[in-house]
Amino acid sequence: MPSWVPSEETKPAPMPLLLVQSFVNTWDGDRGSDLLLDPAAARDWLTQAGLWSTESAPDPAELHLARGAREGIRAMLVANSGGPPPAPGDLQPLQAVVQASRPALQVGPGGQVTLGPDPADQPGAGLLTLLLAIRDAQRDGTWPRLKACGNPDCRWAFYDRSHSRAGAWCSMATCGNRIKNRKLRQRHRLPEHVACGRRVRPSAEPRMIRCSVAGRPGFGLRWHL
């Protein structure tokens, strides 16, 4: 794996979509880290990924745009996971990248014609490279497989290689179990003044109520109602 891919990556996308995935994962919710906050750290990662070619570090405005573009892409990945479509505000930084950097046709040594960022458009050329990779993935059908984890506290980008394309978690062992356990606890909470599907009158004295939980026979729950 390239050096710019997170060491803990277990569901990598194919190139060049891997570049988009790793860019989104420069923010790690579990660790509370962000490689695009510190100018020096951002320059190092962007340079390794081929998205930055100048010796100077990105200035605050450039880092702000990069973080905005990253979160705009993440919003698109949430939609790929079955979430809501990106809001107009989510896509605004990506629109700014398109307006600031124009792609240019290039002819390779073998005569292959490609579309890429104009080298004169640095530093925005790196972000435009990501958008062109997304465009290509949308055309070849791989884009819907790049998703954001269904855990709202995580949102790690992962590539869903399942046959059904129904993957929802960056890791079933961590985020999948966290959300399933959270939903299980929520289902087992009884609404206020409601027990076993019938409404009961409030009382100052605790009462014993017979219930059935998760298919098990009735047992006593002591409630102050």
C-alpha positions as CSV (number, residue, x, y, z in Angstrom):
1,M,0.0,0.0,0.0
2,P,1.3,3.5,-0.7
3,S,2.7,5.4,2.3
4,W,-0.2,7.9,2.2
5,V,-2.8,5.2,2.9
6,P,-3.7,4.9,6.6
7,S,-2.0,1.9,8.2
8,E,-5.3,0.7,9.6
9,E,-7.0,0.6,6.3
10,T,-8.8,-2.7,5.8
11,K,-11.2,-1.9,2.9
12,P,-9.1,0.0,0.3
13,A,-10.6,1.1,-2.9
14,P,-8.9,0.5,-6.3
15,M,-6.7,3.3,-7.7
16,P,-7.3,6.1,-8.3
17,L,-10.3,6.0,-6.1
18,L,-8.0,5.0,-3.2
19,L,-6.6,8.5,-3.4
20,V,-10.1,10.0,-2.8
21,Q,-10.7,7.5,0.1
22,S,-7.4,8.3,1.8
23,F,-8.0,12.1,1.4
24,V,-11.4,11.7,3.2
25,N,-9.7,9.7,5.9
26,T,-7.2,12.4,6.8
27,W,-9.8,13.1,9.5
28,D,-10.0,10.2,12.0
29,G,-13.0,10.5,14.3
30,D,-11.9,7.7,16.6
31,R,-8.5,9.3,17.2
32,G,-9.7,12.9,17.0
33,S,-6.9,13.7,14.5
34,D,-6.9,15.8,11.4
35,L,-3.9,15.9,9.0
36,L,-5.3,19.0,7.3
37,L,-5.2,21.2,10.4
38,D,-1.4,21.6,10.7
39,P,0.3,23.2,7.7
40,A,3.4,21.1,7.9
41,A,1.5,17.8,8.4
42,A,-0.8,18.7,5.6
43,R,2.1,19.5,3.2
44,D,3.8,16.2,4.0
45,W,0.7,14.1,3.4
46,L,-0.4,16.0,0.3
47,T,3.1,15.8,-1.2
48,Q,3.3,12.0,-0.6
49,A,-0.1,11.6,-2.2
50,G,1.0,13.7,-5.2
51,L,-1.5,16.4,-4.5
52,W,1.0,19.1,-3.6
53,S,4.1,20.1,-5.5
54,T,5.4,23.3,-3.9
55,E,8.0,23.4,-1.1
56,S,5.9,25.9,1.0
57,A,3.1,24.6,3.2
58,P,-0.5,25.4,2.4
59,D,-1.7,28.7,3.9
60,P,-4.8,28.9,6.2
61,A,-7.1,29.7,3.3
62,E,-5.9,26.7,1.2
63,L,-6.2,24.4,4.2
64,H,-9.7,25.7,4.9
65,L,-10.7,24.9,1.3
66,A,-9.1,21.5,1.5
67,R,-11.0,20.6,4.6
68,G,-14.2,21.9,3.1
69,A,-13.7,19.9,-0.1
70,R,-13.0,16.8,2.1
71,E,-16.2,17.2,4.0
72,G,-18.1,17.8,0.8
73,I,-16.8,14.5,-0.6
74,R,-17.7,12.8,2.7
75,A,-21.3,14.1,2.4
76,M,-21.4,12.4,-1.0
77,L,-20.2,9.1,0.6
78,V,-22.9,9.3,3.2
79,A,-25.4,9.5,0.3
80,N,-23.7,6.4,-1.2
81,S,-24.4,4.6,2.1
82,G,-28.1,5.4,1.9
83,G,-28.1,8.6,3.8
84,P,-29.5,12.0,2.6
85,P,-28.0,13.7,-0.5
86,P,-25.5,16.4,0.1
87,A,-26.8,19.8,1.0
88,P,-25.9,22.7,-1.3
89,G,-23.6,24.1,1.4
90,D,-21.7,20.7,1.5
91,L,-20.9,21.0,-2.2
92,Q,-20.0,24.7,-2.2
93,P,-16.2,24.1,-1.5
94,L,-16.1,21.6,-4.4
95,Q,-17.7,24.2,-6.7
96,A,-15.0,26.6,-5.6
97,V,-12.3,24.1,-6.6
98,V,-13.9,23.7,-10.0
99,Q,-14.2,27.5,-10.6
100,A,-10.6,28.1,-9.5
101,S,-8.9,25.3,-11.4
102,R,-9.8,24.3,-15.0
103,P,-8.9,20.8,-16.3
104,A,-6.7,20.5,-19.4
105,L,-6.4,17.9,-22.1
106,Q,-3.0,16.2,-22.1
107,V,-1.5,13.8,-24.7
108,G,0.8,11.1,-23.3
109,P,3.9,9.7,-25.0
110,G,1.9,6.8,-26.5
111,G,-0.8,9.1,-27.8
112,Q,-3.3,8.5,-25.0
113,V,-5.4,11.6,-24.4
114,T,-6.3,12.3,-20.8
115,L,-8.0,15.0,-18.9
116,G,-6.1,16.4,-15.9
117,P,-5.5,19.5,-13.9
118,D,-3.5,22.3,-15.5
119,P,-0.1,22.4,-13.8
120,A,-0.3,26.2,-13.7
121,D,-3.3,25.9,-11.4
122,Q,-1.4,24.8,-8.3
123,P,-2.3,24.6,-5.5
124,G,-5.9,23.9,-6.5
125,A,-4.7,21.3,-9.0
126,G,-4.5,18.6,-6.3
127,L,-8.1,19.0,-5.3
128,L,-9.2,19.0,-8.9
129,T,-7.3,15.7,-9.4
130,L,-9.6,14.2,-6.7
131,L,-12.7,15.5,-8.5
132,L,-11.6,14.0,-11.8
133,A,-11.0,10.6,-10.1
134,I,-14.6,10.9,-8.7
135,R,-15.9,11.6,-12.2
136,D,-14.1,8.6,-13.6
137,A,-15.5,6.4,-10.8
138,Q,-19.0,7.6,-11.4
139,R,-18.6,6.7,-15.1
140,D,-17.1,3.2,-14.6
141,G,-19.6,2.2,-11.8
142,T,-17.1,2.0,-8.9
143,W,-18.2,5.2,-7.2
144,P,-21.3,3.8,-5.4
145,R,-19.1,1.3,-3.6
146,L,-17.1,4.0,-1.9
147,K,-19.1,4.8,1.3
148,A,-19.0,6.5,4.6
149,C,-19.3,4.4,7.7
150,G,-22.9,4.2,9.0
151,N,-21.7,5.2,12.5
152,P,-22.3,9.0,12.6
153,D,-19.4,9.3,15.1
154,C,-17.0,7.7,12.7
155,R,-17.9,8.3,9.0
156,W,-14.6,6.6,7.9
157,A,-14.5,6.1,4.1
158,F,-14.5,2.4,3.1
159,Y,-14.8,0.5,-0.2
160,D,-17.7,-2.0,-0.2
161,R,-16.6,-5.1,-2.1
162,S,-19.6,-7.2,-1.1
163,H,-21.6,-8.9,-3.9
164,S,-24.8,-7.2,-2.6
165,R,-23.2,-3.8,-2.2
166,A,-25.0,-3.6,1.2
167,G,-22.0,-3.0,3.4
168,A,-22.7,-0.3,6.0
169,W,-19.7,-0.2,8.4
170,C,-16.0,0.4,8.1
171,S,-15.7,-2.5,10.5
172,M,-18.4,-4.8,11.8
173,A,-16.4,-5.7,14.8
174,T,-16.2,-2.0,16.0
175,C,-18.7,0.4,14.5
176,G,-21.2,-2.3,13.5
177,N,-21.4,-3.7,17.0
178,R,-21.5,-0.2,18.6
179,I,-24.5,0.8,16.6
180,K,-26.3,-2.5,17.0
181,N,-25.8,-2.5,20.7
182,R,-27.0,1.2,20.9
183,K,-30.2,0.3,19.0
184,L,-30.7,-2.7,21.2
185,R,-30.5,-0.6,24.3
186,Q,-32.9,1.9,22.8
187,R,-35.5,-0.8,22.0
188,H,-35.4,-2.1,25.5
189,R,-36.2,1.3,27.0
190,L,-39.8,1.6,28.1
191,P,-41.6,4.9,27.4
192,E,-42.7,7.0,30.4
193,H,-46.0,5.8,32.0
194,V,-46.2,2.9,29.5
195,A,-45.4,-0.7,30.3
196,C,-46.0,-3.8,28.2
197,G,-47.9,-1.9,25.6
198,R,-50.6,-0.6,28.0
199,R,-50.8,2.8,29.7
200,V,-50.7,2.8,33.5
201,R,-51.7,5.6,35.9
202,P,-48.9,7.4,37.8
203,S,-48.5,6.3,41.4
204,A,-46.3,7.3,44.3
205,E,-45.9,3.7,45.3
206,P,-43.7,1.2,43.4
207,R,-45.7,-1.5,41.6
208,M,-44.8,-4.9,40.2
209,I,-45.6,-5.2,36.5
210,R,-45.5,-8.5,34.5
211,C,-43.8,-8.0,31.2
212,S,-42.3,-10.0,28.3
213,V,-39.0,-8.9,27.0
214,A,-37.2,-10.2,23.9
215,G,-39.5,-13.3,23.7
216,R,-38.9,-14.4,27.3
217,P,-41.7,-15.2,29.8
218,G,-43.1,-12.5,32.0
219,F,-41.0,-11.3,34.9
220,G,-41.3,-8.6,37.5
221,L,-40.1,-5.1,36.9
222,R,-40.3,-2.6,39.8
223,W,-41.2,0.8,38.6
224,H,-42.0,4.1,40.4
225,L,-45.1,5.1,38.4
